[in-house]
Amino acid sequence: MLKIVGKEWLATRWLSLACLAGFALYSLQPYFAGGMIVFIGSALVLANLMIGFFIEDRTKTEILYLSLPVGRNAIVGARHLYGIIWVVAAGAVIFGLIGPVSDALRPGRPGPDPFPLLTIEAAAVFAVFSAILTSLYLSFYHRFGFGRGTSLFAITCVLLISVLVVGAVAAFPDDFDLKKNAVGAKTLFGALHSLRLSLGTPLFVLAAAVLFVVPFLVSWRLSRRFYARREF
C-alpha cells in the first residue's frame, strides 16, 4: 500500500508542490482572514487528490494497476492514506508556516480576525472539514469514477453548503447581516470556543480526532464495496 502511495506522489509531486506553494504565497497577505485560509486549505487537499485521479484517468494507469498483482482493497486503502497524508501536510503548512507569518503581519490588519488561525478551534475545523470533504469525494470517486464522480461530488457539495448557509443565516440573521457589519465567522468561532471551554481542551481535541477518523473509516468501507463492483 505504501508503494502505491509513493507512486502517486512521484506522478503528481511537481503539480502538487506548485499548488502548495501557490496557496502559501497567496495566503501570506496581511488582510487574509483565518477562516478563509482554513477552507481554502481543505480545497487544496481535494485539488491534490484530483490531480492524481485526473492523471490516472487520462493515462489509463488505473487499468494497469488492476492488471498487476495488487488487490483492489489495497488500492482503496492507499488512496485513503494518501488523502490523510495531504490533510496533515496542508495542516502543517497552514498552522506551521502561514499562521505564524500571518500573525507577524497582524499590525497591518484593520482589526482583530473574527476567526483566529493559530487556535485549537481553527485546527479542529480544518481537520474535521477536510476529513469530511476528502472522504466524501473518495466515496464518489470509487463509486462512479473520475468524471462522473467529481461532477456528482461537486453538485452534492454545492447543495449541502447551500443548505448550511441558509440554515445559519435563518438561525442567526443579525450575525450575517452585512449592512450591520456583522461577521458570521465570529459567531462560529465563539460557539466553538464556548464548546471547548465547557468540554475542556483534552476532550474537545479527542472529539475532533474522532470526527476526523470516522469519515475516513466510513468512506474506506463504502469505497471497498463500490470499487469491488466497478467494471473497467
N, C-alpha and C positions, 0 to 999 in steps of 0.2 A: 504493500500500500504506500509506503514511503517513497518507493521508486516511482510510482505513478505521480505522486506529488512533485517529486524532483523533475520529472519530465514536463509536467505542467508549467513549472517555474522556468525551465530552460526555454520553453516555447514562447513564453509571454513576458519574460523578465524586462526587456527594454521598454516595451509599451507600458507595462505596469509601473516601472520606476519613473517613467516620464509623467504618468498620471499622478503618482505620489508626489513628485517634485512640483508639478504644477499646482496641485492642491495646497501644498505647504506654502509656496510663494504667494499664491492668491489670498490665502487666509492670513498672512502676516501683514495685515493692514490695521492701522490704529483704530478705525471705527467699525471693524468687523465684529458682529455680535457673536457671543459664545454659543448661543443656541443654534445659530445658522451653521457654525463650524461643525457642531455635533451632527446635524442632519446631513450636511454635505459629506462628512466623513463616512456616514453609513452608505450614502450613494456611491462613494468611492469604492467601498468593499464590493458592492454589486457590479460596478463597472469592471473591476479586475477579474471577477468571475466570468462576466460576459465576454471579455476579451478572449479568454481561453476557449470558451464554448464556441465563439464565432470562428476562431481559427480551426477548431476541430470540425466544425460544420462545413467550412469552405474546403478544407484539405481532405475531408473524409477519413481522418485519422481515428475516429471513434470506431469505425468498422474494422480498422486494422487492430486496434486494441482488443476488440471482441474475438478476433481470429487467433489471438495469442493465448497461451495457457494461463489466462488471468480470469478469475471469476467476476461476474457482474457485481456481486456484493462487495468485492474489493475495490472496484472502480467507484461505486457509490460511496463507500466509506472514505476513499481518498479525496473525493470531491468535497465531502462534508468537512474533512480535516483541513483541506485547503481553504475552505471558507472561514473556518475558525482561525487559522493562521493569519488570514488577511484582516479579520476583525482585530486581532491582537496587534498586528503591525500598524494598522491605521490608528488604533488607540494609542500606541506608543508615540506616533508622530504628533497626534493631537495634544496629548497630555504631557509628552516629554519634550516637544520642540515648540509647537505652535502656541501652546498655553503659556509657558514661561516667557517667550519672546513677546507675545501679545500683552502680557501683564507688564512687561518692561516698558511697553509703549503706551500704557494706560494714561499717563499725563496728557496725551493728546486727545483723549476721549471727551466728548461733550458732557458726559455724565456717567454714573455707575451702570455697569452692564446688568440688565434685568435677569440674565441667566449666566452667572459667573462660570467660566470654563474650568478653572482649577478648583473644582469641588467634587466631593463624593457623589452628589446628586447628578452632576453633569456626566461623570463617568458611568454611573448606573444607567442613565438614559441612553447613552451611546451604546453600551454593551447590550442592553435588552432590545433596543430598537434595531440595531444591526443584526442581532440574532434572529429576530422575527422576520425581517426582510429577507435575509440570506436563506434561512430555512424554507421560507415560503417559495422563494424563487427556485431553489433546488428541487422542491417537490413538483412545481410546474414543469421544470426542465425535464426531469426524469419521466414524467407522465406524457408530455406532449412533444418533446424535442425542443431544439433551439428556437426556431422561428415562431411556431405556434405557441410554445410555452412562454416565450418572452412577451409576446403580444397579450396573451391572456393574463399574465402576471401584471403587466402594466395597467391593463384595464381594471383588474381587481384592486390594485394599489390606489388608483385614482378614486374608485368608488369608496374604498374603506377610509381613505384620508378625507374625502369629502364629507362622509358621514360623521367622522370625528370632529372636523372643523365646525360643521353645522351644529353638532351637539354641544361643543364647547361655547360657541357664540350664543346659543339659545340658553345655556345654563348660566353663563357669566357675560351678559350683554355689555355691561359697563366696562369690563376688563378688555374687551375687544373693540371698543368704540374709538376709532382713530381721531375723531373730532375732539375727544376729551384727552387726547394724548395718553390714552391708556395702553398698556402693553400686556398682552396675554401671557407672554413668556415669564413675566414676573409672577403672575398668579400660579403658573405651573411650578416654577422653582419654589415658591413659598409653600405650596402644598407638599412637594417632595421633602422640603426641609422640615416641615412640621411632622411628616411621617417618620423621618429619620430620628427626630428628637423623641417621638413617642415610642418607637421601637427600640431605639438605641442603635448606635453605629454598627456593632457586630451583627445584630440581627438584620438590619437593613441591608448590609453587604451580602449576607447569606441569602436573603430573599432575592436580591438582584442576581446572584450567582445561579440560583435555582431557575429563575426566569430566563437566564442566558442558556442554560444547559437543556432545559425541557424542549424548547422549539427545535433544537438540533436533533434531539433523540426522536421526537415525533416525526420530523422530516426524514430522518435516516430510515426509520421503519417503513414509512409510506413509500419512500423512494425505492427501497429494495423491492417492494411488491410491484410498483409501477414499472421499474426497469426490467424486472424478470419477464414481464409480459410484452415489452416493446419488441417490435419487429423492424428489421433494418433492410 
